[in-house]
Amino acid sequence: MIKHSVNITIGGEAGDGILSAGEILCKIFFATGLGLCTYKNFPSRIRGGHTAYSIRIADSLCESGDPETDILLVFDEESFAVHNRELKDGSIVIYDSTKVKNVVKVDKKVDYYAVAISEMAVSKFAKPMYKNTITVGFIAAILGLNEKAVEDGLEKSIKSKKGEDVFKTNLEACRFGANYYKNELKGRTIAAPSADHKNVVMMTGNEAIILGALTAGCKFAAAYPISPATEIFEALCTLLPKNGGTVMQAEDEISAICSAIGAGFAGARSMTSTSGPGISLMAEALGLAACAEVPVVIVNVQRPGPSTGLPTKTEQGDFYHALFSTHGDIPRIVLMAGDVNQCFDFTVKAFNLAEVYQCPVILLSEQALGQNKFVAPALDFSTVEIDRGKLKTEEELSKPDYKFLRYGFTADGVSDRAIPGQAGGVHIASGNEHLESGRITERPDIRIKITDKRMKKIEEAKNSRHLPKPVYFGAGCAQTPFEKYSSGSAQDARPSDGVPRDESSPLGIICAGHNAGIVREALEILAAGNGPKFAVMQITSIMPLPADEISKFASGKKKVLVIENNFSGQLANIIKMHIPIHDKISSILKYDGIAFSAKEIAAKLSEVCAQN
């Protein structure tokens, strides 16, 4: 449980190095053993426009940002105006008096410090960019950070990239900022949280997906750069060739997925990464992969639409598209990760599921998770399994009593598979309807039979050991949210029978993705105030949907609230399609491009209870 946290925000214009300063601070905080999560607020442009980097540091692991700011440093008037409303009694504000002239202070007990930071950087260090490192020094002084941790964070951020001389100048600028705050401003301090987390990592959801793909044995990736998924492809461009793989930047998303399908047909574990506009273009090719029964993994880091929408903000608006895109009926598996560990684990599972069921697998993430940093339990590589399904060896294909039928009718809907070039295999793949052998047919009886075969895969996948199971927490669950980490266990926080054991709570919450961790903290806030208790179900598989488990979870509840980031309540409507609980379900929605905070959800839950 989080007992003490501090929220820090640095604001300015895009291109001024705001994000770099935030990255340096994250490394410093991580070196001190603190829990943290970040929120990057940046526009869809190279320079200009408001940019902010918020870091919440805590005495425990955290996944929710804080809408109230304890320490605010701003370099322009727009940032001052935007973040002034986030201040509270006890906040500290340092603003660059070089650029901020119109100072409108809030009616709260806030300490404001005017410092000509830009002029100071030029006069002391000859370049304006050092204003960011001076700012890091201010924050170190306010929080009383360990000087060795500050130096280590700067070294890891700067030395390897820009050399010893630049590192030393930045270190000097940081020390100058700390001394100036303490000795010249004689500024007030704020107590930093105390923690020393071990066996943890600091990474973004996108970084965890990258590691998952490499660990799963991905050998081909094709993509077209698109926010907020670009980091996945960029990193694979460097890392995949070092691990025996190939990367291709396609001219568009259609080419990207078609190339990945081609690689999957050739036997390589393959993937593409994209966001909403990109996966829209991939719709026809998803049908090709399903019809030809070729494994492929598609990572969709969601952002708000429609069209270009808000390219650098967050949303959960692609549930419908992931489930219903393409014409006709096709099997596809859709997973949704909710934290760094799930991003890693579900990526590995996605590759296994794609090959076991020979169909496209879509892994949903979202900008708030994909591009922000979290301190999280160390990734568990010991549970990684590589399952290539019914991929046959040449020895198996050459047995005299064996006849290879690429699309042979089977009890589980999954046929044997061979890699082109293997002796004894038949290597025909077509987007046209076909016989068991792969040859084209328009026979009505075969059309019915092979459609039934393909769609049977989704029913079979429900019981797959690779399919992530729902996660339960809150009222009646066996574990509190982070007890699972204290013992080093990588198991989900759910009781052994798969549902909450205590059915006494009449209130339930269903959520998916990044909202799960935010809801966890919201429940802690409610518990601290003796507020209402909720049992929570995090859905991790949208297709196949765990309808039986959702029904069992909802059966003892008077009300089930579905929390999601979109306008139309897509997840709630998908549940209603499968389970007749319309009278119980209501939605808590947010679609302004900004993730929920735990305080926001706690307030909404209290409001709902008060109304009922």
C-alpha positions as CSV (number, residue, x, y, z in Angstrom):
1,M,0.0,0.0,0.0
2,I,1.3,3.5,-0.9
3,K,1.7,5.5,2.3
4,H,3.9,8.4,1.0
5,S,4.3,9.7,-2.5
6,V,5.6,12.9,-4.2
7,N,4.5,14.1,-7.6
8,I,7.0,16.2,-9.7
9,T,6.2,17.9,-12.9
10,I,8.5,19.7,-15.3
11,G,6.8,21.8,-18.0
12,G,8.0,23.7,-21.1
13,E,8.0,23.7,-24.9
14,A,8.6,20.6,-27.0
15,G,12.2,20.5,-28.1
16,D,13.5,22.2,-24.9
17,G,14.8,19.0,-23.3
18,I,11.9,18.5,-20.9
19,L,11.6,14.8,-21.5
20,S,15.4,14.4,-21.2
21,A,15.3,16.0,-17.8
22,G,12.5,13.6,-16.8
23,E,14.5,10.6,-18.0
24,I,17.5,11.7,-15.9
25,L,15.3,12.0,-12.8
26,C,13.8,8.6,-13.3
27,K,17.2,7.0,-13.3
28,I,18.1,8.9,-10.2
29,F,14.9,7.8,-8.4
30,F,15.3,4.2,-9.6
31,A,18.9,4.2,-8.2
32,T,17.6,5.1,-4.8
33,G,15.1,2.2,-4.7
34,L,11.9,4.1,-5.0
35,G,8.7,3.0,-6.8
36,L,7.7,5.3,-9.6
37,C,5.4,5.8,-12.6
38,T,5.5,8.6,-15.1
39,Y,3.2,10.5,-17.4
40,K,4.6,12.2,-20.5
41,N,2.4,14.9,-21.9
42,F,3.8,15.9,-25.3
43,P,2.2,17.2,-28.5
44,S,2.4,15.6,-31.9
45,R,5.1,17.9,-33.3
46,I,8.9,18.1,-33.2
47,R,9.2,21.6,-31.7
48,G,6.8,24.0,-29.9
49,G,3.6,23.3,-28.0
50,H,3.3,22.4,-24.3
51,T,5.3,19.5,-23.0
52,A,5.4,18.1,-19.5
53,Y,7.0,15.2,-17.7
54,S,5.4,14.1,-14.5
55,I,7.0,11.6,-12.2
56,R,5.3,10.1,-9.2
57,I,7.7,8.6,-6.7
58,A,6.4,6.4,-3.9
59,D,7.4,4.2,-1.0
60,S,5.7,1.3,-2.8
61,L,5.2,0.2,-6.4
62,C,2.7,2.5,-8.1
63,E,0.9,2.5,-11.5
64,S,-1.3,5.6,-11.1
65,G,-0.3,9.2,-11.6
66,D,-1.4,11.8,-9.1
67,P,-3.5,14.8,-10.4
68,E,-2.0,17.0,-7.7
69,T,1.5,18.3,-8.0
70,D,3.9,18.6,-5.1
71,I,6.9,20.1,-7.0
72,L,6.3,22.1,-10.2
73,L,9.1,23.5,-12.4
74,V,8.0,25.5,-15.5
75,F,9.9,27.2,-18.3
76,D,7.1,29.1,-20.1
77,E,3.9,30.8,-19.3
78,E,1.7,28.1,-20.9
79,S,3.1,25.5,-18.6
80,F,2.6,27.8,-15.7
81,A,-1.1,28.3,-16.6
82,V,-1.7,24.6,-17.4
83,H,-0.3,23.2,-14.2
84,N,-1.3,25.9,-11.8
85,R,-4.6,24.2,-11.2
86,E,-2.8,21.0,-10.1
87,L,-1.2,22.8,-7.1
88,K,-2.2,22.1,-3.5
89,D,-1.3,23.4,0.0
90,G,2.3,22.7,0.5
91,S,3.3,22.7,-3.2
92,I,6.6,24.2,-4.3
93,V,6.8,26.1,-7.7
94,I,10.0,27.2,-9.4
95,Y,9.5,29.1,-12.6
96,D,11.9,30.6,-15.1
97,S,11.5,34.3,-14.7
98,T,13.3,34.8,-18.0
99,K,10.2,33.6,-19.8
100,V,7.4,33.6,-17.3
101,K,6.2,37.2,-16.8
102,N,2.5,36.8,-16.2
103,V,2.4,35.1,-12.8
104,V,-1.1,34.4,-11.5
105,K,-0.8,32.6,-8.1
106,V,-3.4,30.2,-6.8
107,D,-5.2,30.8,-3.5
108,K,-3.4,28.1,-1.7
109,K,-0.3,27.8,0.6
110,V,2.2,27.4,-2.2
111,D,5.9,28.6,-2.2
112,Y,6.8,30.3,-5.5
113,Y,10.4,30.9,-6.5
114,A,11.3,33.1,-9.4
115,V,14.7,32.1,-11.0
116,A,16.1,33.2,-14.3
117,I,17.1,29.6,-15.1
118,S,17.7,30.1,-18.8
119,E,19.9,33.1,-18.3
120,M,21.7,31.3,-15.5
121,A,22.4,28.3,-17.8
122,V,24.0,30.6,-20.5
123,S,26.0,32.7,-18.1
124,K,27.4,29.8,-16.1
125,F,27.6,27.0,-18.7
126,A,27.4,28.8,-22.0
127,K,24.4,26.8,-23.3
128,P,20.7,27.1,-22.5
129,M,20.2,23.4,-22.5
130,Y,21.9,23.1,-19.1
131,K,18.8,24.7,-17.6
132,N,17.3,21.2,-17.4
133,T,20.3,19.8,-15.4
134,I,20.1,22.8,-13.1
135,T,16.5,21.9,-12.6
136,V,17.5,18.4,-11.7
137,G,19.7,19.9,-9.0
138,F,16.8,22.0,-7.7
139,I,14.7,18.8,-7.3
140,A,17.6,16.9,-5.7
141,A,17.9,19.7,-3.1
142,I,14.1,19.9,-2.4
143,L,14.0,16.2,-1.8
144,G,17.4,15.8,-0.1
145,L,18.4,13.1,-2.6
146,N,21.6,11.1,-2.1
147,E,24.4,12.8,-4.0
148,K,25.9,9.5,-5.2
149,A,22.5,8.4,-6.6
150,V,22.2,11.7,-8.4
151,E,25.7,11.3,-9.9
152,D,24.9,7.7,-10.9
153,G,21.7,8.8,-12.6
154,L,23.4,11.5,-14.6
155,E,26.2,9.2,-15.6
156,K,23.8,6.5,-16.9
157,S,21.8,9.1,-18.8
158,I,24.6,11.1,-20.3
159,K,28.1,9.6,-20.2
160,S,27.7,6.7,-22.6
161,K,25.8,8.9,-25.1
162,K,27.7,12.2,-25.0
163,G,31.0,11.5,-23.5
164,E,33.0,12.3,-20.3
165,D,33.3,16.1,-20.9
166,V,29.5,16.6,-21.4
167,F,28.8,14.4,-18.4
168,K,31.1,16.4,-16.1
169,T,29.5,19.7,-17.2
170,N,26.1,18.4,-16.5
171,L,27.2,17.1,-13.1
172,E,28.6,20.5,-12.4
173,A,25.3,22.2,-13.5
174,C,23.3,19.8,-11.3
175,R,25.4,20.6,-8.3
176,F,25.2,24.3,-9.0
177,G,21.3,24.0,-9.0
178,A,21.3,22.1,-5.8
179,N,23.6,24.6,-4.0
180,Y,21.7,27.6,-5.5
181,Y,18.4,26.3,-4.1
182,K,19.8,25.6,-0.7
183,N,22.1,28.6,-0.2
184,E,20.7,31.4,-2.4
185,L,16.9,30.7,-2.4
186,K,17.1,29.0,1.0
187,G,14.1,27.0,-0.3
188,R,11.8,24.8,1.6
189,T,12.3,21.0,1.4
190,I,9.8,18.2,1.0
191,A,10.4,14.8,2.5
192,A,11.1,12.1,-0.1
193,P,9.5,8.7,0.2
194,S,11.7,6.0,1.7
195,A,12.0,2.7,-0.1
196,D,14.7,0.2,-1.2
197,H,13.0,-2.1,-3.7
198,K,15.0,-5.1,-4.8
199,N,14.5,-7.4,-7.8
200,V,12.7,-4.8,-9.8
201,V,13.1,-3.2,-13.2
202,M,12.2,0.2,-14.6
203,M,10.8,0.2,-18.1
204,T,7.9,1.1,-20.3
205,G,5.3,-1.2,-21.6
206,N,6.7,-0.9,-25.1
207,E,10.1,-2.0,-23.8
208,A,8.6,-5.0,-22.1
209,I,6.9,-6.0,-25.3
210,I,10.2,-5.7,-27.1
211,L,11.8,-8.1,-24.6
212,G,8.9,-10.4,-24.9
213,A,9.2,-10.6,-28.6
214,L,12.9,-11.4,-28.4
215,T,12.5,-13.9,-25.7
216,A,9.7,-15.6,-27.7
217,G,12.0,-16.1,-30.6
218,C,10.6,-13.5,-33.0
219,K,12.7,-13.6,-36.2
220,F,10.9,-11.1,-38.4
221,A,9.3,-7.7,-37.8
222,A,7.9,-5.4,-40.3
223,A,6.2,-2.1,-39.4
224,Y,5.5,1.5,-40.4
225,P,6.4,4.0,-37.8
226,I,3.4,5.3,-35.9
227,S,2.9,6.8,-32.4
228,P,2.7,5.4,-29.8
229,A,4.1,2.1,-31.1
230,T,7.2,3.5,-32.9
231,E,9.6,2.6,-30.1
232,I,8.9,-1.1,-30.5
233,F,9.9,-1.1,-34.1
234,E,12.9,1.2,-33.6
235,A,14.3,-1.0,-30.9
236,L,13.8,-4.2,-32.9
237,C,15.7,-2.6,-35.8
238,T,18.8,-2.7,-33.5
239,L,18.1,-5.8,-31.4
240,L,16.5,-8.3,-33.8
241,P,19.4,-8.5,-36.3
242,K,21.7,-9.2,-33.3
243,N,19.5,-12.1,-32.4
244,G,19.4,-13.7,-35.9
245,G,16.3,-11.9,-37.1
246,T,15.3,-9.5,-39.8
247,V,13.6,-6.2,-39.7
248,M,11.8,-4.3,-42.5
249,Q,10.4,-0.8,-42.5
250,A,7.5,-1.1,-44.8
251,E,6.0,1.7,-47.0
252,D,2.7,1.4,-45.2
253,E,0.8,-0.8,-42.7
254,I,-0.7,-3.0,-45.4
255,S,2.8,-3.9,-46.6
256,A,3.9,-4.4,-43.1
257,I,1.3,-7.0,-42.1
258,C,1.5,-8.8,-45.5
259,S,5.3,-9.1,-45.1
260,A,4.9,-10.5,-41.6
261,I,2.3,-13.0,-42.9
262,G,4.8,-14.0,-45.6
263,A,7.5,-14.6,-43.0
264,G,5.1,-16.6,-40.8
265,F,4.2,-18.8,-43.8
266,A,7.9,-19.3,-44.3
267,G,8.2,-20.6,-40.7
268,A,9.6,-17.5,-38.9
269,R,7.9,-16.2,-35.8
270,S,6.8,-12.8,-37.1
271,M,5.1,-9.6,-35.9
272,T,4.1,-6.1,-36.7
273,S,3.5,-3.2,-34.3
274,T,1.1,-0.3,-34.9
275,S,-1.7,1.8,-33.5
276,G,-5.4,2.5,-34.5
277,P,-4.9,4.0,-37.9
278,G,-2.5,1.3,-38.8
279,I,-4.5,-1.6,-37.7
280,S,-7.4,-0.2,-39.7
281,L,-5.4,-0.6,-42.8
282,M,-4.5,-4.2,-41.8
283,A,-8.1,-5.4,-41.7
284,E,-8.1,-7.3,-45.1
285,A,-4.7,-8.9,-44.4
286,L,-6.0,-10.2,-41.0
287,G,-8.6,-12.1,-43.0
288,L,-5.8,-13.5,-45.3
289,A,-3.8,-14.8,-42.3
290,A,-6.9,-16.4,-40.8
291,C,-8.0,-18.0,-44.1
292,A,-4.5,-19.2,-45.0
293,E,-4.1,-20.2,-41.3
294,V,-0.7,-18.4,-41.0
295,P,0.5,-17.3,-37.6
296,V,1.2,-13.6,-37.1
297,V,1.3,-11.3,-34.0
298,I,0.0,-7.7,-34.3
299,V,0.8,-5.4,-31.4
300,N,-1.7,-2.4,-31.2
301,V,-0.6,0.3,-28.8
302,Q,-3.9,2.3,-28.7
303,R,-4.4,6.0,-29.1
304,P,-7.5,8.2,-29.4
305,G,-9.2,8.3,-32.8
306,P,-10.9,8.7,-35.1
307,S,-8.6,9.3,-38.0
308,T,-5.3,10.9,-36.8
309,G,-7.1,11.7,-33.5
310,L,-4.6,12.4,-30.7
311,P,-1.5,10.6,-31.7
312,T,0.4,11.1,-28.4
313,K,-2.5,10.5,-25.9
314,T,-4.2,7.4,-24.6
315,E,-7.4,5.5,-25.1
316,Q,-9.0,2.0,-25.1
317,G,-11.0,2.6,-28.3
318,D,-10.0,-0.4,-30.4
319,F,-11.9,-3.2,-28.7
320,Y,-14.5,-3.3,-31.5
321,H,-11.9,-3.1,-34.3
322,A,-9.8,-5.9,-32.8
323,L,-12.8,-8.2,-32.5
324,F,-14.8,-7.3,-35.6
325,S,-12.4,-6.0,-38.3
326,T,-12.2,-7.7,-41.6
327,H,-15.0,-9.1,-43.7
328,G,-16.5,-12.5,-43.0
329,D,-16.0,-14.7,-40.0
330,I,-12.4,-15.2,-39.0
331,P,-10.7,-16.6,-36.0
332,R,-8.4,-14.3,-34.1
333,I,-7.2,-14.1,-30.5
334,V,-7.1,-10.8,-28.8
335,L,-5.2,-10.2,-25.6
336,M,-4.9,-7.0,-23.5
337,A,-1.9,-6.3,-21.2
338,G,-2.3,-4.2,-18.1
339,D,1.2,-3.7,-16.7
340,V,4.9,-4.1,-17.6
341,N,5.0,-7.7,-16.5
342,Q,1.9,-8.6,-18.5
343,C,3.3,-6.8,-21.6
344,F,6.3,-9.2,-21.5
345,D,4.4,-12.3,-20.6
346,F,1.5,-11.8,-23.0
347,T,3.8,-11.1,-25.9
348,V,5.4,-14.5,-25.3
349,K,2.0,-16.1,-25.1
350,A,0.9,-14.3,-28.2
351,F,3.6,-15.9,-30.3
352,N,2.7,-19.3,-28.8
353,L,-1.0,-18.9,-29.4
354,A,-0.4,-17.7,-33.0
355,E,1.5,-20.9,-33.9
356,V,-0.6,-23.3,-31.8
357,Y,-3.9,-22.1,-33.4
358,Q,-2.4,-20.8,-36.7
359,C,-4.2,-17.5,-36.7
360,P,-3.6,-13.8,-36.1
361,V,-3.1,-12.8,-32.5
362,I,-3.7,-9.1,-31.6
363,L,-2.0,-7.9,-28.4
364,L,-3.6,-4.6,-27.2
365,S,-1.7,-2.1,-25.2
366,E,-2.3,1.7,-24.8
367,Q,-0.2,4.8,-24.9
368,A,-0.4,5.4,-21.1
369,L,1.2,2.0,-20.6
370,G,3.3,1.8,-23.7
371,Q,5.3,5.0,-23.5
372,N,5.5,5.7,-19.7
373,K,7.9,4.2,-17.2
374,F,7.1,2.1,-14.2
375,V,9.2,0.4,-11.5
376,A,7.8,-3.1,-11.6
377,P,8.8,-6.6,-10.4
378,A,11.7,-8.1,-12.4
379,L,10.5,-10.0,-15.4
380,D,10.2,-13.8,-14.8
381,F,12.0,-15.6,-17.6
382,S,11.8,-19.0,-15.8
383,T,8.2,-19.5,-16.9
384,V,8.9,-18.8,-20.6
385,E,7.8,-21.7,-22.9
386,I,8.2,-21.9,-26.7
387,D,5.3,-23.9,-28.2
388,R,5.3,-24.2,-32.0
389,G,2.1,-26.2,-32.1
390,K,1.6,-28.7,-34.9
391,L,4.7,-27.7,-36.9
392,K,6.0,-31.0,-38.3
393,T,9.6,-32.1,-38.7
394,E,10.9,-33.7,-41.9
395,E,11.2,-37.0,-40.1
396,E,7.5,-36.9,-39.2
397,L,6.6,-35.8,-42.8
398,S,8.6,-38.7,-44.3
399,K,6.9,-41.5,-42.4
400,P,5.4,-43.9,-45.0
401,D,2.0,-44.1,-43.3
402,Y,1.6,-40.3,-42.9
403,K,-0.2,-38.1,-45.4
404,F,0.3,-34.4,-45.0
405,L,-2.9,-32.3,-45.5
406,R,-2.2,-28.7,-44.8
407,Y,-5.8,-27.9,-44.0
408,G,-6.8,-31.4,-42.8
409,F,-10.0,-31.5,-40.7
410,T,-9.2,-32.2,-37.1
411,A,-11.0,-32.5,-33.8
412,D,-9.5,-29.2,-32.5
413,G,-9.7,-27.3,-35.8
414,V,-5.9,-27.1,-36.0
415,S,-4.2,-28.8,-38.9
416,D,-0.6,-30.0,-39.3
417,R,1.8,-27.4,-40.6
418,A,5.0,-27.6,-42.6
419,I,7.6,-25.0,-43.6
420,P,8.0,-24.5,-47.4
421,G,10.9,-26.6,-48.6
422,Q,10.4,-29.5,-46.2
423,A,10.2,-32.8,-48.1
424,G,6.8,-34.3,-47.8
425,G,5.0,-31.1,-47.2
426,V,2.4,-29.4,-49.4
427,H,3.0,-25.7,-49.6
428,I,-0.1,-24.1,-51.0
429,A,-1.7,-21.1,-49.2
430,S,-4.5,-19.1,-50.6
431,G,-7.0,-16.4,-49.6
432,N,-9.6,-18.3,-51.6
433,E,-11.6,-21.0,-50.0
434,H,-9.9,-24.4,-50.3
435,L,-9.9,-28.1,-49.8
436,E,-7.9,-29.9,-47.1
437,S,-5.0,-30.0,-49.6
438,G,-5.1,-26.3,-50.1
439,R,-6.4,-26.4,-53.6
440,I,-9.2,-23.8,-54.4
441,T,-12.8,-24.9,-54.2
442,E,-16.3,-23.4,-54.2
443,R,-18.1,-26.5,-53.0
444,P,-20.8,-25.4,-50.5
445,D,-20.3,-28.5,-48.2
446,I,-16.5,-27.8,-48.0
447,R,-17.2,-24.1,-47.3
448,I,-19.3,-25.0,-44.3
449,K,-16.9,-27.6,-43.1
450,I,-13.7,-25.6,-43.3
451,T,-15.4,-22.5,-41.8
452,D,-16.5,-24.6,-38.9
453,K,-13.0,-25.9,-38.6
454,R,-11.4,-22.5,-38.5
455,M,-13.8,-21.0,-36.0
456,K,-13.5,-24.1,-33.7
457,K,-10.0,-22.8,-32.8
458,I,-11.4,-20.0,-30.7
459,E,-13.4,-22.4,-28.6
460,E,-10.4,-24.6,-28.2
461,A,-8.2,-21.6,-27.2
462,K,-10.4,-21.0,-24.1
463,N,-8.7,-23.9,-22.4
464,S,-5.2,-23.2,-23.7
465,R,-2.4,-23.0,-21.1
466,H,-1.1,-20.1,-23.1
467,L,-4.2,-18.0,-22.8
468,P,-4.0,-15.4,-19.9
469,K,-6.6,-16.0,-17.3
470,P,-8.6,-13.2,-15.7
471,V,-7.0,-11.6,-12.6
472,Y,-9.0,-11.0,-9.5
473,F,-8.3,-8.6,-6.6
474,G,-10.1,-6.5,-4.1
475,A,-12.9,-7.8,-1.7
476,G,-12.7,-11.5,-1.1
477,C,-9.5,-12.2,-2.9
478,A,-6.7,-14.3,-1.5
479,Q,-4.0,-11.6,-1.9
480,T,-3.7,-7.8,-1.7
481,P,-2.4,-6.3,-5.0
482,F,1.3,-6.4,-4.3
483,E,1.7,-9.4,-1.9
484,K,2.5,-11.5,-4.9
485,Y,5.7,-9.5,-5.4
486,S,7.0,-9.8,-1.8
487,S,7.6,-13.5,-2.2
488,G,9.0,-13.2,-5.7
489,S,6.1,-15.2,-7.1
490,A,5.1,-14.3,-10.7
491,Q,1.6,-15.8,-10.3
492,D,-1.5,-13.6,-10.7
493,A,-3.1,-12.3,-7.6
494,R,-6.1,-14.6,-7.7
495,P,-7.4,-17.4,-5.4
496,S,-6.8,-21.0,-6.5
497,D,-10.5,-21.5,-7.6
498,G,-10.3,-18.7,-10.1
499,V,-13.0,-16.4,-8.6
500,P,-13.1,-14.3,-5.4
501,R,-13.9,-16.6,-2.5
502,D,-15.9,-14.0,-0.6
503,E,-19.2,-13.2,-2.3
504,S,-20.4,-10.9,0.4
505,S,-19.5,-7.8,-1.5
506,P,-22.5,-6.8,-3.7
507,L,-20.3,-4.5,-5.8
508,G,-18.0,-5.5,-8.7
509,I,-15.7,-3.8,-11.1
510,I,-14.6,-5.2,-14.5
511,C,-11.7,-3.5,-16.3
512,A,-8.9,-4.3,-18.8
513,G,-5.5,-3.0,-19.5
514,H,-3.7,-0.2,-17.6
515,N,-6.8,0.6,-15.6
516,A,-6.3,-2.5,-13.5
517,G,-3.3,-1.1,-11.6
518,I,-5.1,2.2,-11.2
519,V,-8.2,0.5,-9.8
520,R,-5.9,-1.3,-7.3
521,E,-4.8,1.9,-5.8
522,A,-8.3,3.4,-5.9
523,L,-9.4,0.5,-3.7
524,E,-6.6,1.3,-1.2
525,I,-7.8,4.9,-1.1
526,L,-11.4,3.8,-0.4
527,A,-10.2,1.3,2.3
528,A,-8.2,4.0,4.1
529,G,-11.4,6.1,4.4
530,N,-13.6,3.1,5.3
531,G,-15.3,3.4,1.9
532,P,-17.2,0.8,-0.1
533,K,-15.5,-2.5,-0.9
534,F,-15.4,-3.9,-4.5
535,A,-14.3,-7.2,-6.0
536,V,-12.4,-6.6,-9.2
537,M,-12.0,-8.7,-12.3
538,Q,-9.3,-7.7,-14.9
539,I,-10.1,-9.2,-18.2
540,T,-6.9,-10.2,-20.1
541,S,-8.5,-12.0,-23.1
542,I,-11.1,-10.2,-25.2
543,M,-11.3,-13.0,-27.7
544,P,-12.0,-15.6,-26.6
545,L,-13.9,-13.8,-23.9
546,P,-14.1,-15.6,-20.5
547,A,-17.9,-15.4,-20.5
548,D,-18.4,-18.2,-18.0
549,E,-16.1,-16.5,-15.5
550,I,-17.6,-13.1,-16.0
551,S,-21.1,-14.6,-15.5
552,K,-19.9,-16.3,-12.3
553,F,-18.2,-13.1,-11.1
554,A,-21.4,-11.0,-11.7
555,S,-23.8,-13.6,-10.3
556,G,-23.5,-12.5,-6.7
557,K,-23.3,-8.8,-7.5
558,K,-26.1,-6.1,-7.4
559,K,-24.0,-3.8,-9.6
560,V,-21.0,-4.3,-11.9
561,L,-19.1,-1.2,-13.0
562,V,-17.1,-1.5,-16.2
563,I,-14.2,1.1,-16.2
564,E,-12.8,1.9,-19.6
565,N,-11.3,4.7,-21.7
566,N,-13.7,5.3,-24.6
567,F,-17.0,7.0,-25.4
568,S,-19.3,4.1,-26.2
569,G,-18.5,1.6,-23.4
570,Q,-17.1,-0.9,-25.9
571,L,-15.9,-3.5,-23.3
572,A,-19.3,-3.3,-21.5
573,N,-21.1,-3.8,-24.7
574,I,-19.0,-6.8,-25.7
575,I,-19.8,-8.4,-22.3
576,K,-23.5,-7.7,-22.8
577,M,-23.3,-9.5,-26.2
578,H,-22.3,-12.7,-24.4
579,I,-24.0,-12.5,-21.0
580,P,-27.5,-11.4,-20.1
581,I,-26.6,-9.0,-17.3
582,H,-27.7,-5.7,-18.8
583,D,-29.5,-4.6,-15.7
584,K,-26.4,-5.0,-13.6
585,I,-23.8,-3.3,-15.8
586,S,-23.1,0.4,-15.9
587,S,-20.0,2.2,-17.2
588,I,-17.4,4.6,-15.9
589,L,-15.9,6.2,-19.0
590,K,-13.1,8.6,-19.7
591,Y,-12.1,9.6,-23.3
592,D,-10.2,12.9,-23.0
593,G,-6.9,11.4,-24.0
594,I,-5.6,11.3,-20.4
595,A,-5.5,8.1,-18.2
596,F,-7.6,7.8,-15.1
597,S,-5.9,8.5,-11.8
598,A,-6.6,6.4,-8.7
599,K,-8.0,9.4,-6.9
600,E,-10.4,10.0,-9.8
601,I,-11.7,6.5,-9.9
602,A,-12.0,6.4,-6.1
603,A,-14.2,9.5,-6.2
604,K,-16.4,8.1,-9.0
605,L,-16.8,4.8,-7.1
606,S,-17.9,6.7,-4.0
607,E,-20.3,8.8,-6.1
608,V,-21.9,5.7,-7.6
609,C,-22.4,4.2,-4.2
610,A,-23.9,7.3,-2.8
611,Q,-26.4,7.4,-5.7
612,N,-27.5,3.8,-4.9
